[in-house]
Amino acid sequence: MRTINNLEQLPSILTAKDVQDFLQISKSRAYELFKEESFPAIVIGGNKRVYRDEFLEWVDTRKIINN
């Protein structure tokens, strides 16, 4: 698993591997995310991808606020 230190390291269209590395989750969990209805996945030639900006918005909506 590679470590992503800043957002500039993310390509404009992400693969499951990119999502896995960014969220530091397992490969199978990354693939599960692509199947979720709320996840902004797109299909390109039979391959699932996600636009970086839409992915980051999706991540932002899932932040947990600690009081």
Buried (B, 14 or more C-beta within 10 A) or exposed (E): EEEBEEEEEBEEBBBBEBBBBBBEBEEEEBEEBBEEEEBEBEEEEEEBBBBBEBBBEBEEEEEEEEE
